[in-house]
Amino acid sequence: MDTHEQQQRRLVSRLRRVEGQIRGVQGMIEKGSTCEQVAQQLAAARRALDRAFYDMIACSMEMELEKAPDAAAVRAAGAHISQLLARYG
């Protein structure tokens, strides 16, 4: 299992790559790339951002489960993560 700091570094790194992809898309638009080319790159950036979201949810779930003192707390943590996924996923 990764440490919290390792997970944070990976998430920040992934977000920096997404940021670079978005800048690349901006450049494509400015250079007059086709709509299909831009759409393809936007879809790739969206998938990368979705992956970052799910990695963050997994990290949150691990942290909640690690600090849960009993089965009731595990159920509550699971319900909380479920709500996050329903709201933002």
C-alpha positions as CSV (number, residue, x, y, z in Angstrom):
1,M,0.0,0.0,0.0
2,D,1.3,3.5,-0.9
3,T,1.7,6.2,1.7
4,H,-0.6,9.2,1.6
5,E,2.3,11.3,0.4
6,Q,3.0,8.9,-2.5
7,Q,-0.6,9.0,-3.5
8,Q,-0.6,12.8,-3.4
9,R,2.5,13.0,-5.6
10,R,0.9,10.7,-8.2
11,L,-2.3,12.6,-8.2
12,V,-0.5,16.0,-8.6
13,S,1.6,14.5,-11.4
14,R,-1.5,13.2,-13.2
15,L,-3.2,16.6,-12.9
16,R,-0.1,18.3,-14.3
17,R,-0.2,16.0,-17.3
18,V,-3.9,16.9,-17.7
19,E,-3.0,20.5,-17.5
20,G,-0.4,20.0,-20.3
21,Q,-3.0,18.2,-22.4
22,I,-5.4,21.1,-22.0
23,R,-2.7,23.6,-23.0
24,G,-2.0,21.5,-26.0
25,V,-5.7,21.6,-26.9
26,Q,-5.7,25.4,-26.6
27,G,-2.7,25.5,-29.0
28,M,-4.5,23.2,-31.4
29,I,-7.5,25.5,-31.5
30,E,-5.3,28.5,-32.0
31,K,-3.5,26.8,-34.9
32,G,-6.7,25.8,-36.6
33,S,-6.7,22.0,-36.0
34,T,-9.9,20.2,-37.1
35,C,-12.8,19.8,-34.7
36,E,-12.3,16.1,-34.8
37,Q,-8.6,16.4,-33.7
38,V,-9.5,18.8,-30.9
39,A,-12.4,16.5,-29.8
40,Q,-10.0,13.5,-29.7
41,Q,-7.6,15.4,-27.4
42,L,-10.4,16.7,-25.2
43,A,-11.7,13.1,-24.8
44,A,-8.2,12.0,-23.8
45,A,-7.9,14.8,-21.2
46,R,-11.3,14.0,-19.8
47,R,-10.4,10.3,-19.4
48,A,-7.2,11.4,-17.6
49,L,-9.1,13.7,-15.3
50,D,-11.7,10.9,-14.6
51,R,-8.8,8.6,-13.7
52,A,-7.5,11.2,-11.3
53,F,-10.9,11.5,-9.7
54,Y,-11.3,7.7,-9.2
55,D,-7.7,7.5,-7.8
56,M,-8.7,10.2,-5.3
57,I,-11.8,8.3,-4.4
58,A,-9.8,5.1,-3.9
59,C,-7.4,7.0,-1.7
60,S,-10.2,8.4,0.4
61,M,-11.7,5.0,0.8
62,E,-8.4,3.5,2.0
63,M,-8.0,6.3,4.5
64,E,-11.5,6.0,5.8
65,L,-11.1,2.2,6.2
66,E,-7.8,2.5,7.9
67,K,-9.1,4.7,10.6
68,A,-12.4,2.8,11.1
69,P,-12.4,1.4,14.7
70,D,-15.3,-1.1,14.0
71,A,-17.7,-2.6,11.5
72,A,-20.2,0.2,12.0
73,A,-17.6,2.8,11.1
74,V,-16.6,0.8,8.0
75,R,-20.3,0.8,6.9
76,A,-20.5,4.5,7.5
77,A,-17.3,5.1,5.5
78,G,-18.7,3.0,2.7
79,A,-21.9,5.0,2.7
80,H,-20.0,8.2,2.6
81,I,-17.8,7.1,-0.4
82,S,-21.0,5.9,-2.1
83,Q,-22.5,9.4,-1.7
84,L,-19.4,11.0,-3.1
85,L,-19.5,8.7,-6.2
86,A,-23.2,9.4,-6.7
87,R,-22.7,13.1,-6.4
88,Y,-19.5,13.6,-8.4
89,G,-18.9,10.4,-10.3
